[in-house]
């Protein structure tokens, strides 16, 4: 300690001596000032800094001040003032200029980000080199590596002189291997086992997915998060006075492993005796009591207390009281381990919103976010409208995170600003789908969409399918605010060529071309009504090759299902088949409705999505009605577990004396429908070819239970789910069907399985392995083919 103080005193003395001339000089009038040693610094900079000019009176004090001011510029490593008669000679030695800053061996951090950080502190190309700054940067980089568990990381700074008083600055990094968490211990626990508590943590000794989650790499931030999780676990189970006494992080001598120890005091378990209201509740005490989720007789639950105080604060906000304060004060009876909670409220003052500020939207235009707001600038603060605005912005699907914060306006106690901060996600996506079947058949499809074109909020999608059985090109453009009132407009043009999925079904071809326009009219905050009209043309080409199938005791050469031949009025024999209705034009009119109150469009955990659609053929050649309804709901069972259900119903029929167009049938099976069965293979089939024909009625039910993926740590986007699918498509019995065939085709199909979901850079990725539970086996006696099963599937960009 004494040595340190002596060194400090000596350093201070040397510094003071360096700032004054060696010999005292009598004051005199400066006749001229001469500069020496300048290379890149402008002379004007020196003259403006020293505070002296010809005609001024020079003194030792003014000379010392001039030297200090020149050093403050950071441009010189040595400054000296000499007196030559009445002439001042200011001699300087400039610091070298940084020509380049480079990082070698730094893999853990992005080089551009490191260079940007140095630039912000003044260590960059073209700046004067400052050794103190370089040393500080080196130490900070080492600390950052320690934060990434790289305790053996070495950083060496090299300064390479160049011509013209320049230097290259190189930080050479040897990162080494990260230190791994070897053990985690909780000391002082009695009510719960150590293994139960350790299962709560994101940081652990590592599982089989540690290479991905890095859960065994120590991070102080993640460790603090684990401590809060531990605290919450106890407090929600009645341990009101739980505390964390201390934590230790011990590193091994070789700096490769860590041992984490958490010392806790559980305290006693308390039961809620009652809840009291105190303070100013604006005469609405009974209304606030209905918001209380704290139940007398139950163990004290910190989450229920926090939820109640938040509900109180939010309710105050609906009346404009943005600064309301609600505090839960416990009255503890330690003798009986009971606690009475007193909820003290202060309504404070009513406020209105002065301004809404938006940040984080580097791509999305402000107007796209502002038009979703239901809280307006200059209006009274309304908590319900602010929450509705936040949910509407989130449901756009353009952002991974949306936060709305209330900010005080200095000097205006009755005003607040709303700070909206969003985190953008890539809105362009490549949608892929594939399936592998027991018959070694792989099906592929893809599409390219941009949900936020040029940040305008408009949707543009191009879907292309190049498979041999379903070639499609479709272009869709949606303007969600075609009018300022929020009326949307969707334009769509398409060309599709459909062939049988399987060669045994023949090689007929159905081509369709068309376009449509649809308008969406918002009705309330969550409902939208759609009206649309389109034009379609269908062209049919019978098959020219096929298979011989036994029909009524004789073999028949079949290339096209009989239902298609009948609808298009085809006559003749293969290959000379002609169709009277080979080209048909239709005008479909659509009426739709949707309601969406989900908390997120990307990863919903609660809420309901409903939609209904009615399509009516109003043209002279195609007269039909086709309707469908979908109901989708998400139940948050906890913060980690979600139950989702999905139901779809469809019904269609011909209008008047016309025949229902077979190509408008519903289909089921495969991706996004009933997993475990091949794409569009369920339901009625052709009696001769066995090809899938679809049906005029559809019923599908899906249920999923999702959980965090084991070993995924704090990556909430990687989840595992189990599912149950059931349903089928149905049709009326035809004259050629036997009872057994009709019953077999219309029986319920079901499957169950497991899968993995992940929010990938290309969109939501889902892998599924399904096992059919209810399915049709081959029945040769009744000429019934077996269902086409497909166990492994994956898809990107779909919900079910």
N, C-alpha and C positions, 0 to 999 in steps of 0.2 A: 504494500500500500504506500509506504514512504517513498519507495523507488519510483512508483508511478507518478506521485505528486511532484517529485524532483524533476523527472523527465518533462512533465507538462510545463513546469515553470521555466525550464531551460528553453523549451520550444517557443514559449510565449516571448521570452526575452529576445531570442534570435529573430523572431518575426518583427518585433518592434524595431530592432536595430536595422533590419533589412529595408525598412520603409523610410529611413531618414538618411541624408547624405553623411558621408564619413566625416566631413569637416563642416563646422557651422559657417554660414555665409551671411554677411551683412546685407540687409535689404538694399535693392537697387532697382532702377527703372530698366525694364527689358527693352532692348533696342531691336532684337531679332530672335526668331526661334527657328532652329534647324533640326530636321528629323533625319535619323539614321536607322537603317536596318529594315525599312518597310519593303515588302515584296508584293503582297496581294491586298493588304489593308489600305483603304483610301486615306490619304493625308488628312482630308477633312474630318474623318472619324476621330483621329488623334487630336486635332486642334479643338474640336467641339467637346472633347472629353476632359482635357487638362485644365480648362477654365482660365487659361492665360493667353494674352496676346501682346504684341508690341505696344509699349506705352504703359503697361501695367507695372505695378511694383511687385517684385519678386521677393519672397521670404522663404525660409526653410519650411515653415508650416504649409505654405501654399504648394511648395514642391512635393512635400510628403502627400498632401491630398491628391495632387495630380497623379502621382505614382499609384496610389490606392485605386483611383478611379479607372486607370488604364488596366490594372490587374482585374478589376471587376468585369471588364468586357469579355474575359475568357479567351482573348485572341493572342495573348503574349505569355511566354513562359519566363521572360526576364525584361525588366524595365529599369532604365537608369537615366538620371538627369545630371548633366555636367554643366558647369558655368565657365564660359570662355570670355572673360571681360564682361560686356553687357549682353552677351549672346547666350541663350539657353540652347543646349544640345540635348535633345530627347533621343536616346538610343534604345531601341527595342529589339527583342528577338522573338519573332513570330512563332506561335505554335504551328506544327505541321497540319496540313489539311487532310482530312480523311478522303482517300480516293475510292475505297471500296470496303464494305463490311460483308464478311462471309462467315458461314457456319459449316464446319466439316464434321460429319459423323452424327449430327443431331437428327435422329430418326423419330424420336418421341414427339417432337414439336414441329409444326410447319415452319419452314425457313422464312417464308414471306411474313408470317405473323411475328416472328422474332425480329426481323429487320424493321418492321413497322413499330414495334415496341421501343427499339433503340432510337428510331427516328424521333419519337415523341419526347425523349429525354435529351435530345440534342447530339446523338452519336450516329451520324449518317453521312452519306456521300456529300462532299462540299462543306461540311462543318469542320470547325477547328477541333483537332484531336485533344481530348482531355483525359489524362491517365486516370484521374479519380473516377470519372464517369465509366471508363472501361473496367476498372476494378469493381465498381458497384454493380455493373451489368454482369460480370463474371460471378460474383457472389449470389446475385439474384437468380441467375440461371441454375446454379447449384441447388438453391433452395427449391426451385421449381421441380428439379429432378427428385429431390427428397420427397416432395409431395406426391410424386408418381411411384414411390417405393424404390427408386433407383439410388440407393444409398452409396453405392460404389462409383457413381458417376464422377468422372474427372473432367474439368474444364481448364484448358490452357489457352491463354491469350497471347497471340503473336503479333508484333508490330513490325511490318516490313517497310523500311524507308524506300522512297522513290525519288526521282528527280523533281525539281521545282518545289522542294520542301513539302512533299506529300507522303502519305503512308497508307499501306493496306492493313486493315485490321481483321484478323482471323481468329475465330473462337473454335478451337479443335476440341471435340467432345468424344470421350470414351464412355459410353453409357453403361456398359456392363449389364448384368442380369438383374431384374427387379427382385427386391426382397419379398419373400412370400410369408404370409401369415401361417405360422406353424400351429399355434394354439390360441383359443379364446376361452377365457374363464370368467365366470360370474361368481363372486364371493359374497356371502351373506343372505342368499336366497333360502327360504324355508317353505313358502307356500307353493312354489312351482319348481320343477326340476330344472337343472342347468340345461339339459338337452331341449326342453320346451322353450326356454328363453333364447337359446342360441338359434333356434329355428326362425326366430323373428328377424334375425340380422341379415343385412345384405353382405356384410363382411364376414368371411369365415375361412376355414382352413382349405377350402377349395373342393368343389365337386367335379363330376366328369365334364361339366361345361365351363370349367374355370378358364379355359383358353379363350372362351368367347366373353364371358361375363366379367372376368378379372376380379372376381369376388375375393380372391386370396391376395390381392395387391392392396396394401394399406393406403387408405386415403383419409385424411383428417376430416374432410367434409362428409364423406360417407359414414365414418365412425360416429361423428356427431349426430347424423341422421339415425343411426342405430340406437344411440343413447336415448333420443327422443321417442323412438318406437318402443323401447323398453319402458320408459317412463309412462307412456300412454297405456301400455298393456296393463300395468299395475293400477293406474288411476281409474281406468274403466272397470276395474274389478273390485273397487271398494277401498283400495289402499290410498287413502287421501293424503297421508303424510309420508308417502314413499319419497326417498331421495337417493341420489347417486353421490356417495361420499368422495370417491376418487377414482381415477383411471390411471393405469400405467401401460406404457408401451416400451417393452424391453427388446432390444436388438441383440442378436447373437454376436460373438466376437468377430466372426467372418463377415458380418453385416449382410447376411443372406436370408435370415429368418427372423420373424417377429413373434412375440408373445403378448397378447392383449389381455389385461386383467381389469375387471370392473368390480368395484366394491360398492355394495348397496346396503341400505337399511329399509326393510319393507314397511315397518310400522304396523299398526293394527288395522284390521278390516272394519270399515264403518258402513252402517246401514242408514238410508235416508229416513229421517223421522217426519219431515214435512217440508213444504215450500211456502214461503211468505213473499208477498209483494210489498215493496216500500218505495216511496218516492213519487214522482209526478208521472202518472199514466194517462194524463189528459181526460180523466173521467171514464176511461175505457178499460177498467181493471178486468172486468169479466171477459172482454175480448182477448186480452193478453193471456189470461189464465188458460184459455183454450189452446194456446201455443206451447204450454209447458209439456215437455216430454220426460221430465224427471218424475219417477214414480216412488211415492212413499212406500217403505217396506222393502225396497230393492236395494242391493248394494250401491254405494256411491259410484256414479259413472261420470267421469270427466267429460267424455264425448257428449253425453246427454246434456250436461250443464252447458257446454260450449254451444251445442245446437240450439238450446233454449235461448241463451243470451243473443245468439245471432238472429234467431227468429224474432226476438223482441226488437232488436236494432233494425232489422229489415222492415218490420211493421211500422215502426216510427218513421222510416224512410218513405213509406207510402203516403204519409201526410205532410211530407216536405221537411221533416226534421233530420237533416243530413248529419248533424253532429250529436245525435242522441247517444247517451252513454248508459250502458247496462252492466252492472257489476254483481257477480254472485259472491256473497260473503257467507262463509260457513260458521254456524254456531255449533261448536263441537262439545258433545257430552262424552268425555273420555271414560267416565265410569261405566256407561252402558254401551260404549262404542256406537253412538248414534250421532247424526249430524242433521241440523236444520239449515236449509239454504234460504238466505234472504236475498231476493233479487231487487237491488236498488237501481232505480231508473231516474235519469235526468234528461228530459226532452230537449233541453237547451233551446236553440233558436231555429226558426224556420228559414230555409234558404232557397234561392233559385239558382239555376245553372247559368253562369255567365258565358262560358266558352267550352267547347269540346275540342280537345287536342288529340290528334291521331299520330302514332309513331310506330315504327317497325315495318311499315309497308313500303319496302324499297321498290316493289313491282306493282302492286295493286294501287290503283288510283284512290285518292281520298273519297271521291264521290261514291265509289262502290261501297265503302264502309258507311259513309254518312247517310246514305239513302235507306239503310237498314235500321237507323236509329228511330226510336219512338219517343225518346226524351229529347226535347228541342231546346236549343239555346234561347235564353231569355224567359223560359217557363219555370214554374215551381219544380223543385227537385222531387222526383217521384221514383221511389225504389223499385216498384213493380215495372215501370217502363224501362228503367235502366237494365234490370235483369232480362226483360224481354228483348231489349236491343242487343245485349251481349249474346243471348242464345241465337238470335237471328244472324248475327255476324258469324258465329261458330258454325251454324248450319250451312253457310255458304260452301264450306268444304275447302276453302283456300288457305286456312291457317291451322297450325298444330296447337296454338295456344292463343287465347283471347283474354285479356285482363282489362277491367275498367276500375280505375281508382279515383276517389274523390280527393281533390286538392283544395286547401283553403286559399282564399284570395286575400293577400295582406291588405289590411286597412279597410276591408269590406266584410264585416262579420255576417252579413246576410247573403253572401255570394260564395259559390264554389265553382271550380273548374273540374271537368271530367277528363282524365288522362286515359286514353284508349291505347293500349300497347298490344300489338299482334306479332305473332311469329309465323312468317310465311312458310309454306311448304311447296314443293314442286307441284304444279297443277297440270303439267303435261304428263301423260301416262301412256304406257304401252301395255295393252291388255292381252294376256296370253291364256290359252286353255288347252289342256291335253288330257288324254286318258289312255290307259293301257288295259287291254282286255285279255280274257283267257284265250282268245283266238289270235293272239299276237297282232292285234290291230291297234294302231296309234292314230288318234284323231287330233288335229291341230286347228287352232284359229287365232287370229290376232286383230287388234284394233289400235288406232292411235287417236287420242283425244287431248284437247287443251280446254280445260274448264275455265280458264281466266285469260282469254286471248288479249295480249298486250296490256294486261292489267285492267281491262274494261269490265270484267265480270261476265263477259259473253262466253258462250260455249261453242266449240267447234270440234266436231268429231268425224273421223274418217275410219270406217270399219271395212276391212278387207278380209275375205275368207277365200283361200285358194285351194281348199280341199277338193277332192275329186267328186264329192257328192253334194257340196253346197257352196257354189261360188257366188260371192256377194261383194258388191262395192256400194257403200252407202255414205252419203255426206249429210251431216246434220249441223245446223247452226241455230243457236238460241240466243236471243237478246232478252234478258230477264226484265229489263226496263225499256220496252219498246215505246211506252208512253211514260210520262213523269208520274202517273198515278200507279205505276207498278204493273201494268199489263204486259205480259211477256209474249214473244212471238217466236215460233219454232218453224224453220223451213227444213224440208227433208227431200232429197232425191235419191233414188236407188235403182240398182239393176241386180237381179238375182237369177241364178240358174240352179235349179234343184234337180238332183238325180237321186236314185235310191242309195241308202247307206251301204247296202250290201249287194254284191254282184248277183246273188241268187234271186234278188228281187226284180231283176230285169235291168234294162238300160234306157228307160224312158226319160224324157227331159221336160221340165216345166220352167219356163222363163217368165220373169215378171219385171216390168219397168213401171216407174211411177214417181209421183211427187206429192207433197202435201204441205199445208200450212195450218198451224194450230196456234190459238191464242189462249193465254192463261189469265184469268181475272181473279185477283186476290179478293177474298171475302173474309174479312176479319184478319186476325194476326196469323192464324195457322192454317186457314183453309184457302184452297184455290180451286176454281172451276175452269175447265178447259173446253173450248169449242174448236173443231177443226174440220177441214174438208180436203179431199185428195182425189187424184185420178190415177187409176191403175190399169195396166193391160197385161193379160196373161196369155202366153203362147204355149201350146202343148205339142210335143213330138212323141209319138208312140215308140216303143222299143223295137229294136231290130235284131236283138239276140236275147237269149234267155235259156231256160232249162226245161227239160221234159218232166212233167209232174203227172202222177197217176190220179186221174179224175174219173169217177164212176166206172172203174174197171178198164179204162184205156188211158194211154199217155197223151198229154196235151202239151204242146210247145208254148211256154208262157214267157213273155218279155215285158208285160205291163200288168199291174193289178187290175182286176175286173172293174173295181169301183171307178178308176180313172177312165177306162174305156167307156163305161156307161155314162159318166157325167159329160164327157166331151163328145158323146155320140159317135164313137169310132166304129167302123165296119171294115170287113176284109180280114185277110190272114197275113201273118208275118211272112215276108217283110212288106207286103203290099197292104198296109193299113192306112185308111184315110179317116179324118175326123171332121165332122160337120162344124163343131165348135172349137176349132183349133186355136182361135184367137178370140178372147173375151175382154171387154172393157167394163170396168166398174168405177163407181163414184162413191167412196166410203165417206160418210159423215160421222164425226166422233163427238161424244160428250163425256167429259171426265171430271173427277173430283179427287182431291188429295188433302190430307191433313198430316202435318209433321210437327210433333212437339218433342222430338228426341233431343237429348242434350248435346249430341255431336253427330255430324254426318259421317265422320271418318271412323271413330271408335265409340259408338253409342253404348251407354251403360244403363240408361233409363229412358222412358218415353215410349210413345206409340207412333207408328207410321201407318196410315191407311190410304188406300187409293181404290177408286172404282172407275171403270171405263165401259162405255157403251159405243159400239160401232155398228152403224146401220148402212147397208148398201142401198143407195137411192137410185142407182142407174137402172136402165131397162134390162140389161143382161144379167146383172148380179143384184138379187134382192134377198137380203138376209139380215139377221140380227145376231151380234156376238157381244157378250158381256163378260166381265171378270171383276173380281174383287180380291184385294189383298189386305191382310191385317198382320202387322209385325209389332211385337212389343218386347221391351227389354226390362228385366227386373234386377236391380242391384241387390244381390243377397248380402254383400259386404263390400268393402273397398276393393277386394281382389276378385270376388266371384260374381259372375253374371249369368242369369238364365235368360235365354232368348227364345221366343216362339214365333213361328211364321205360318200363316194359313193363306191358301189361295183357292178360290172357287171360280169356275167358269161355266157359262151356259150359252149355247148358240142354237139357232134354228133358221129354217128358211121362212121367207115371208110370202104370203099369197100362195099361188100354185107353183112356184118355182122350186128348184132343187137346191139344197144347201151346197155351196161350193166346197168341195173336198179339201182344196188347198187352204181353206180358212180354219181347218180343224185345230184343236188343241193337241199338244204333245206333252209327254212326260218321260222322265228318266234321264239320268246323267247329271252333268254339272249344273248347279243351281236349281235342281229339281228334286229327284229322288235318287240319292247316291246309291251305288251298288249295282245299278243297271246301266246299260249302254245308252248313249245319247238318243233321245226320242224313240226308244224302242218299245215302250210300254203301250198297253191299250189294244184296241182292235187291230187285227192284222188281216191281210188278204188270205183268203182260204186256199188259194192255189200257190202263190209265191211266198207267202209268209211275211211279206213286207209290211212295215208299220204304216197304218193309215191315219192314226190320230182319232180323235173323237169329238163329239159336240158337247160333252160335259167333262169337267175336270175338277178334281179335289186333291189338294196336296197339303200336307201338314209336316212342319219341321220343328224340331226342338233341339236346342244346343245349350250345354252347360260348359262354360269356359273358366279356366283357372290359370294362374301364372305357371309358366313352364318350369318344371323342376330344375333347379340349378341355374335359372336365368338371372338370379340376383334382382337388381333393381330395374331391369329392362322390362317395362310393363307392356311393351308392344309385342313381345314374344310370348304367346299363350298356347295352351293345349286345351282342346275341347273334345267333348263326347257328344254324339248326336243320335237322334232317332228320326227317321224319315218314313212317311207313309202316304199312300195315295194311289191314284191311277187316273187314266182318262177313260171315258165310257161313251157308248153309243147305243142306238136302238138296234134291236135284233133284226137282221135281214132274213129273207126267205131261205137263203142258202145255208144259214147257220143251224147247226144242231144245238140241242139244249146244252150239251157238254161244252161245245165250243163257245157259246155265248156266255155261259157262267165262268169259264176259264179266263176269257178275255176281260171280264168286268169285275173280277175279284180284286180285293185290296192287295197292294204290294207294299212291303215294308223292308227297311234295312236299318242297321245300326253300325256305329263305328267310332273311330277316334281320329283326331287330326291335329294339325298344328297351324296356327295363324300367326302372321308376322307382318308388321307395317314395313314393307320393303321399299327401296327407292323407286320401284316401278308401281307401287300401289299395294293394297292389301293382298298378301299371298296366303293361300290356304292349301294345305295338303290334307288329303283324307284317305283313309283306308276303311272301306265299308264291307259289311257282311250281309247279304240278303237274308231276311228273316221269313218273309212271306213271298213266295215266288212260285212260278209255274214250272213243273218238271215236264219232260217230254212224255206225251201220251200218244203212242203210235196207233193204238186201237181207235181213238177218236180223232185222229189227224190233228193233234194239238202239239205245236212245237214248244220247246223249252224257252223260257225267258233268256234274253241275252244279258249276261251279268258282266259287270265291270267293277273290280274291287279297288283299284288304286286310281286316284284322280288328283289333279291339282288345278287351281284357278287363281287368277289375279284380277282384283277389282270387283269382286262380288261379295254380297253379304251372306248368302246361304248357299 
